Amino acid sequence: RRRHTRLQGDWSSDVCSSDLVVTDNQLQRRETEKLNKYKRECDRQELDFVPFVMTTDGALGPAAKKLVDRLADLLSEKWRVAPGVAKSYIKARLAMALARGSSTCIRGSRNQPR
């Protein structure tokens, strides 16, 4: 199973009320980049592709939000729980994956080369 992780940040010293707008724009731009990179090959192989973009603090891109909502709906039917319960479960799992990915990028892999 292959994963692609990229930590990308905008470490500017200016913090202002427009940070949320900038983040939304950055997420949409990154989604577009991923679509441009992977969509053609996925179409060729007749695969669906959803650009899943998430910031290091957990903000989701528009396509990722829709995917999480869709997964929550499907899981809530399967598990017979409220959609909010399923969505909370998914978001908790994403938070853990984000923490692991960030740690790996910062500190390196636990596996030692042989």
Sequence and secondary structure as in RCSB ss.txt:
>XXXX:A:sequence
RRRHTRLQGDWSSDVCSSDLVVTDNQLQRRETEKLNKYKRECDRQELDFVPFVMTTDGALGPAAKKLVDRLADLL
SEKWRVAPGVAKSYIKARLAMALARGSSTCIRGSRNQPR
>XXXX:A:secstr
            S   TTHHHHHHHHHHHHHHHHHHHHHHHHHHTT       B TT  B HHHHHHHHHHHHHH
HHHHTS HHHHHHHHHHHHHHHHHHHHHHHHH  SS   
